[in-house]
Amino acid sequence: MQVRWNFKLLPNQSQEATLEEWLVTLRKHRNYALKERNQGFDFNNRDKDTSIVYAYGSHCELESKIEYGSCCPLTCPVIKHGVIPSNFGLATKQTKVKDKKTKEVIAVKTNWDSASGIQMKVTTQLRKSLDNFTKVNADVLQSNIAKLDQAFTNFFENGKGYPQFIKRLDSFEYKPDCVKLQDIKKNYAKAYLPGIGNIKFHNSRNLQILQGLRTCTIKREGGNWYISMLVDLTGSLPDIKPLEQCKSVVGIDVGINKLVALSNGSFIENKRPTTNTRTARRLSMRQRAISRKQKNSKNKIKAIKRLAKQNHKLAQYRNGYSWLAANIIVKTADVVAREDLRIKNMIKRAKPKHDGRGGYKRNGASRKTRLNRVIADAGWGDIFNKIAWLALKTGKPVVEVPAKYSSLECPKCGDVEKKNREGEKFLCRECQYTEHADTKASRTIVRRVGLVFPSNKRTLPADCGKVTLSRYQSLQVEAKNHALEAVNRNINCPTVGYLRDMAETLKESSSL
C-alpha cells in the first residue's frame, strides 16, 4: 500500500540558501525548455491542409508512411513539439528489436526521439558546461522536464490549459530511492537529500514500518520547507463492506451557517477561517499594503512574505478542522450518505443580463461573489475527499445521492415547495411537519439511500426477569390498581374508608 506523508523540514542557513538557489535554476530551466517547445510549435505548420515543410534529415518510410523529422506538430513524432537540437545526433534514439521466441536481439533501429528525451540529453550536456546546472542533482533536472512533458500531455490529451511561463517555482522532486532516512528517533529524524545533505525534520509518524521510499517532493510554503514522501507500507486497505451488512447510516448536509448537519441531529460549526470579520479585514489590509509598495522593492517582498505566511497558517487551520469533521462523520455510522454536488458550478460568477439598451441589469453579482467566497472557504470538496479516504481505511461505504430538492422535500408527505423553507426553518405547508432545515435535508439524504433496517423491539422492564426475582414472581403478584383491589377485598385503609363514607353519604342524600 502506498500513502503520502508530509513532514516539516528544519534546514540550516546554508541548506536553505542551496534550496532557494535550486528553485531559481529549475525555474529558468523549465522556462527555457518551454520556450524551445513553443518555437517549434509556433514556427511549424499547424494546419493539416498546408503542405509539410521538412527539416534537415527528415524522411518518410514508404511502407509505414511515417514521417520522421516532420515539422508539422499534428503529425510530428516529437510529441507534437518540434524540438530539433543543434547537435542532430541527440535527436535520435536506438531501440532493440528482439525475437518473440528466442528473445534475442535481431536488429537495432534508429528512431526520432521524443521532445522530453531530446531535452533531457541537452540538459546532461548543460551540466558539464554551466556551474548552476552542475550543482543541481541530475534526477531533479530530469524530473523537471518530465513535469513539463506531463503538462503538454494534459494539454493535448486531457483538454487542460496550455503550459505557461512561471515567475516562481516552489517545489522539485526526487526520483524513487534517491532520498534516504537516517537517525530515526521518536520526535525527529534526518533525511539525506542528494546534493544538499542531511536535513532534520519533525517526525509525527512511525517510520520503522516503512518498506521503501518512492518519489519525494521538496516544497516551500509560507516561508517553511516541507518534504512529501510517497511511501510503501505493509498490508492493504480493507474490503468495502456491502450495504446489506451495514447496520447504521448517517447522512450529511453541508452548508454555510452550519458546516455539516448530521442526520442524528448534531451539527459541526463553520469556523470561516478566511471570511470571518476579523480575518477578512486583516487580509484586505495586508493586500492593500502590498499594492502600495514600490515594485520590486525589499519592502514589497517583505509584505508579500507576510501575507503568504498568514494564508499558509489559515490553510493549515482549515485542513486540520476538516480532518476533525471528517473523523466525527465517519465514526458515527457504518455508511456515510452525502449529496452529489457540483461545487465548481456552484461558485461560478453571476451571468450578466443585458437590458437591451447597451447596458446591464442588476443581477446580484456582489452578493453572489460573497457567497462564492464563503463556499470556497468552507472547503466542502476537501471534506468530501477526507471522508472518502477515512471511510476507505475503515472499509465503510460512502454513497452519493442526487441533491435535487433535498432541502425542499418534506420527509413525511413528500411535498416539494419552495415556501416550505425559510432560512434554517422548515415547515411543510401540507402536513405541518416542522424541523431544522439542515437536519431535515440530511435525513432526506438518508432516505434516498434506500437502506431499511429492522425495527428495534424493546420489551418493558416488568417483563424482564432481571428486574424482579423469579422466586418473588411465583409467590406474590402485585395488582396494577391498588385502590380498586382494596375496595373489592374490603381491606382496611384510610383511602378506602374515605371512599366508603362518601358512597354512603351519596346514598342517603339520594333517598331523601
Secondary structure, DSSP 8 states (H G I E B T S, - for coil): -EEEEEEEEE--HHHHHHHHHHHHHHHHHHHHHHHHHHHHHHSS---TTS---EEEEEEE-TTT--EEEE--TTT-TTTTS----SSGGGGEEEEEEE-TTT--EEEEEEEE--HHHHHHHHHHHHHHH-HHHHHS-HHHHHHHHHHHHHHHHHHHHS--------S---EEEE-TT--EEES--SSEEEEEETTTEEEEEE--S-GGGEEEEEEEEEEEETTEEEEEEEEEESS-------GGG---EEEEEE-SSEEEEETTS-EEE---TTTSHHHHHHHHHHHHHHHHS-TT-HHHHHHHHHHHHHHHHHHHHHHHHHHHHHHHHHTT-SEEEEE---HHHHT------B-SSSSB----HHHHHHHHHHHHHHTHHHHHHHHHHHHHHHT--EEEE--TTTTTB-TTT--B-GGGEETTEEE-TTT--EEEHHHHHHHHHHHHHT----------GGG-TTTS-HHHHHH----S-HHHHHHHHT---HHHHHHHHHHHHHHHHHH-
